[in-house]
Amino acid sequence: MNRLISLSLSITVAGCLAACASPPPAKFYTLSLIQITQAAPAADRIAIALDPITLPEIVDRPQMVVRLDPNRVSIDEFARWAEPLKNQIPRVLAADLTQLIPGAIASTYPQHADDTAYRVTVDVQTFESSAEGTVMLAVLWSVRAPKQGHRVSGRSVVSRSGRGQGYPALVSAHDEALESVACDIAVATHSMMHR
């Protein structure tokens, strides 16, 4: 009888230890556009095609990367992007541009655009989240007018603080930073439209 109780207790303890050792469930995050509350009046339809972006390899991964200090980062296996940033960033920029430029139809599939589209090239040089709750985005971008026309280039450097704690706040801060970059691209595109 004692042997049976001892065996039962051993199995229970082993089960508890196995349950305690299981990793926490992963959480998945996505970037999204910031809704503009007051839309500008519609204008003539214009096509905008975003070329594939470049992104630093340190953040070109499913896991969330947080900078701890100038020489260290933390890569969280249980906080992940739901899709690659190389897909999310142009999708969000396209959605932002559609809101910011009246009449714009922005696409992340440049192969479907004809020579009447404005072409946008984006080189993300910095896409950082810090342990202190701030994000930093540095982007080189250019807009080329239709039919191999005039090109305007710029650099946007944006820093935003997350409202709240943890990864959701950092993701929202990245949404705001991307909107700021989209605003810079929209201003350049708008100026080219009225040349």
N, C-alpha and C positions, 0 to 999 in steps of 0.2 A: 504494500500500500504506500509506504514511504517513497519507494522507488517511483511509483506512478505519479505521486504528487510532485516529486523532484523533477521528473521528466516534463510534466505539465507546466511547472513554473519555469523551467529552462526554455520551453517553446514560447511561452508568453513573453519572457524577457527578450529573447531573440527577435520576436515579432515587433516589440516596442523599439528595439535598437534599429531594426531595419526601417521602420516608419520614420524614426527620427533622422536617419541618414539620407532619406530621399530628398532630392533638391526641390527648392520652391518652384512653382510653375512659372514659366516664362511669361513676360508681358510684352505686348507688341504695340508699336507706336507708328503713326503716320503724320506727315506734314499736311497742312491744309491751307487753303486761301483764307485771307481775312476778308470778311464781308464788308463792302463799302456801303455805308448807310444812304448816301445821296449819290445816285448815279447821274452821270452827265447825259445830256440829250444825245440821242443816236445820230450818227453821221453816216456818210457813205461807207459801205462795207470795204474793209481792207483785210488782206490776208497777211498773217505773220507766221513764219515757220521758224521754230527753234531747232537748231542743230543739236546733235548729241553733246552733252557737256563733258568737261574734264573735272576730276575731283581728286583730292589728295588720297593716296592709298591708305593712309592711317585711318580714315573714316569710311573708306569704300569697303564696308563689311556689314554683315547683319547686326552685329552687336553695337550697343551704344558705347561711345568712347567719351570719357570725361577727362579733361586735363586737370591733374592734381597740382603740378607746378611746372616751371619751364621745361624740365627734363623728364617728367613722368606723366603717364596717362593710366587710367583704369579702364579696362575693357570688361563690360558687364555681360556675362553669358546669359543672364536671365532677363535682360532688358534689351529688346531687339527692334529693329525697323521691320515693319510688315512687308516692305518691298525695298529693293535697292534704292539708295539715295540718288543714283544716276537716273532713275526713272521718276522718283518723287519730285526732285527739284525742278526739272523742266516742266512737269505737269502743273505744279503750283505756280511757277512763273507764268505759264501760258494762261492759267485761270485768272491770275492777277491782272495780266495785260488785257484780257478780255473785258475785265471790269473797268480798268483805268483808261482805255482808249475806246471812245464811243464808236461802235460799228466794227470793232476788231473781231476777227475770227482767228484765234491762235491755235496752232497745231504743233505737237511734238513729233510729228512724222514728216520731216522735211522732204522726204522722197516723193510725197504726194503733192507738194507745192509746185506751182508753175513759176514762170519768171515774172509774174506780177506780185509776188509776195515779198514782203520785207523779211530779210534773213537775220536772225539773231544768233550770235555765237556767245557762249558763256564758258568762262574758265574759272571755276571755283578754286581759289588759292588757299583759303582758310575757311573751315567749317568746324568751329570749336565750341564745345560746351565746357564750362568750368565748374569745379566743385563748389564755388561760391554762388552759383546760380545765374551766371551771366553767359551769354553766347556772343561769339564774334564771327562775322562773315566778311570775307574779302573776296571780291569778284571782279575779274576783268571781263568786259563785255563789249560787243560791237553790234551795230545795226547797219545793214547794207540795204540801200534802196533797191526797188525792183529793177530787173534787167541789168544786173551788174553795175548799178548806179553808185552814187556817193556813199561813203562809209563814215559813220560816226562811232568813235570808240570812247570808252570811259572806264573808270574804276570806282567801284562802290565799296566802302568800308563801313560796316554797321556793327554796333554793339548794342545789345538789349539785355535787360535784366528780367529774369523770370518772375512772374507774379505767383508766389506760392513756393512750395517745396517739391523737390524730386524731379523725376523725368518729365511728367506732364507739363510742368512749368518751363522746363528747358525747351521742350518741343514747341510750345506756344511762342516762346521768345524767338525761336528759329523761324516760325511762321511770320512774325512781325518783321524780322530782319529781311526775309525774302520779299515781303511786300515793299520794303524800302528800296531794294535793288530793282524790283519791277517798276517802281515809280521813276527811278533814274532812266531806265530803258524806255519807259513810256514817254518821258519828256523828250528824249533824243528822237524817238520815232515821230512824235508829233511835230517836232521842229523840221524834220525831213519832209513830212507831208505837206508843209506849207512853204517850201522853198520856191 
